[in-house]
Amino acid sequence: MTELHHSNGTARGRLAKRIGGAGLALVAVAGLGLAGAGAAQAAGSRAATPTCTASGLTASFGQKLGGGMNHAGVVLKLKNTSGHTCLLRGYPGLGLEGSGHRALGSSVHWGDTWYAKDPGKKTLTLKKGASAEAVVSWTHANEGTSGARHASYLQVTPPASRSHKTLKFPAWVDNGRLSVTALAPHIAVTDQAA
């Protein structure tokens, strides 16, 4: 009888362990489900915020930057006019146009400029009416320089966009070379004029 009681106690112990283990497994699965649902909801809210497009942004020039050694620059601003929050990440695309909006040969360097350190790529959440800025710079030795481009307009393509904005840009640009920083809420500039 003692043996039967002992055996019975062991069977009950094993049953309790199985139920306890199954209960823990059930709680763990439920916890993972809640964590998964939370992660999915967070990902869903991020995925629900669209990328800013050219049609939902206005482009304008802010502070003009001067300096020695034939350097020039300007703060470029992109403002969200879409009526909803959107995301921007990276560098604006740039291109030069001559009179009559004829494309001119140009190249763009992404990174530090003569006037500002590059803040690097960061995803910006632009609420309705908010702006992001980048600093554009170039050199200009004017028409006497071989390869100088006399621009009339600047094409500005927001990151991940297929269309662009066009701004008046009457400037000489040596060899059509422009430098631009990544977009940021605000970029500190140093006017290099001495």
C-alpha positions in Angstrom: 0.0 0.0 0.0 2.8 2.3 0.7 4.2 1.6 -2.7 0.8 2.3 -4.3 0.5 5.6 -2.4 4.1 6.5 -3.4 3.4 5.6 -7.0 0.1 7.6 -6.9 2.0 10.6 -5.4 4.5 10.4 -8.2 1.8 10.1 -10.8 0.1 13.2 -9.3 3.4 15.0 -9.2 4.0 14.3 -12.8 0.5 15.3 -13.8 0.9 18.6 -11.8 4.3 19.2 -13.6 2.7 18.5 -17.0 -0.2 20.9 -16.2 2.2 23.5 -14.8 4.5 23.1 -17.8 1.6 23.4 -20.2 0.3 26.4 -18.3 3.7 28.1 -18.5 3.9 27.3 -22.2 0.4 28.7 -22.7 1.4 31.9 -20.8 4.6 32.2 -22.9 2.8 31.7 -26.1 0.2 34.3 -25.1 3.0 36.7 -24.1 4.7 36.2 -27.4 1.4 36.8 -29.2 0.9 40.1 -27.3 4.5 41.2 -28.0 4.1 40.2 -31.6 0.8 42.2 -31.8 2.5 45.2 -30.2 5.4 45.0 -32.7 3.0 44.5 -35.6 1.0 47.5 -34.4 4.2 49.7 -34.1 5.4 48.5 -37.5 1.9 49.1 -38.9 1.8 52.7 -37.6 5.3 53.4 -39.1 4.2 51.7 -42.4 1.1 53.9 -42.4 3.1 57.1 -42.5 3.9 57.7 -46.2 7.1 59.0 -47.8 7.0 62.7 -48.7 6.6 63.2 -52.4 7.4 66.2 -54.6 3.7 67.0 -55.0 3.3 67.3 -51.2 6.3 69.5 -50.7 7.3 73.1 -51.5 11.0 73.9 -52.2 12.6 77.3 -51.4 15.9 78.9 -50.6 16.7 80.2 -47.2 19.9 81.9 -46.1 22.3 82.7 -48.9 25.9 81.9 -48.0 29.0 83.7 -49.3 32.7 83.4 -48.8 36.1 83.7 -50.1 37.9 81.5 -52.7 34.9 81.7 -55.1 32.6 79.7 -52.8 28.8 80.2 -52.7 26.0 78.3 -51.0 22.4 78.4 -49.9 20.1 76.7 -47.4 17.5 74.6 -49.2 14.2 74.1 -47.5 11.5 71.5 -48.2 8.2 72.2 -46.5 5.4 69.6 -46.0 2.3 71.0 -47.6 0.6 67.6 -48.2 -1.9 68.0 -45.3 -0.7 64.9 -43.5 2.5 63.7 -41.8 5.1 62.2 -44.1 8.7 60.8 -43.9 11.9 62.1 -45.5 15.3 60.3 -45.4 18.6 61.1 -47.1 19.8 63.6 -49.6 17.9 65.7 -52.2 18.7 65.1 -55.8 20.0 68.2 -57.6 20.4 69.1 -61.3 21.2 72.3 -63.2 19.1 73.8 -65.9 19.9 76.6 -68.3 17.6 79.1 -69.9 14.6 77.5 -71.4 14.9 74.7 -68.8 17.5 72.9 -70.8 19.4 70.4 -68.7 23.0 71.2 -68.1 25.7 68.7 -67.2 26.1 68.5 -63.5 27.3 66.3 -60.7 26.4 66.2 -57.0 28.6 65.2 -54.0 26.6 64.1 -50.9 28.2 64.9 -47.5 30.0 67.8 -45.9 29.9 71.2 -47.7 32.0 74.3 -47.5 29.5 75.7 -45.0 28.1 72.8 -43.0 29.0 69.3 -41.6 26.8 66.5 -43.0 24.3 65.4 -40.4 24.0 61.9 -42.1 20.9 60.1 -43.2 18.2 60.1 -40.6 14.5 59.4 -41.1 12.6 62.7 -40.5 9.0 62.8 -39.6 7.6 65.9 -41.2 4.2 66.9 -39.7 1.9 69.1 -41.7 3.6 72.5 -42.2 7.0 71.3 -40.9 10.2 71.8 -42.9 13.6 70.1 -43.4 16.7 71.7 -44.7 20.0 70.9 -46.5 23.0 73.1 -47.4 24.0 73.3 -51.0 27.4 74.7 -52.0 29.5 75.2 -55.2 32.4 77.3 -56.5 32.1 79.9 -59.2 35.0 81.4 -61.1 32.4 82.7 -63.7 32.5 82.4 -67.4 36.2 82.7 -67.8 36.6 79.2 -66.4 36.7 76.2 -68.7 33.7 74.0 -68.0 31.8 76.6 -66.1 28.0 76.2 -66.3 25.7 79.3 -66.3 22.6 77.9 -64.6 19.2 79.6 -64.6 17.3 76.9 -62.5 18.0 74.2 -60.0 16.1 70.9 -60.0 15.4 69.6 -56.5 14.2 66.0 -56.2 13.1 64.9 -52.7 14.6 61.5 -51.6 12.7 58.5 -52.9 10.7 60.7 -55.3 10.5 60.4 -59.1 9.6 64.0 -59.8 11.3 67.3 -58.9 10.7 70.9 -58.0 12.4 73.7 -60.0 13.8 76.9 -58.4 15.2 80.0 -60.0 19.0 79.7 -59.6 20.9 82.3 -61.7 24.5 81.2 -60.9 27.8 80.2 -62.4 28.8 76.7 -61.2 32.3 75.5 -61.9 32.1 72.3 -63.9 28.5 71.9 -62.8 29.7 70.5 -59.4 27.4 70.9 -56.4 27.7 69.6 -52.9 24.7 69.0 -50.6 24.2 67.7 -47.0 21.5 65.2 -46.0 18.2 66.7 -44.9 17.7 67.6 -41.3 15.3 69.6 -39.2 17.9 72.3 -38.9 21.6 72.5 -40.0 24.1 74.9 -38.4 26.0 76.8 -41.0 29.2 78.7 -40.9 29.5 81.6 -43.2 33.1 81.3 -44.3 33.4 84.9 -45.4 36.5 86.5 -43.9 
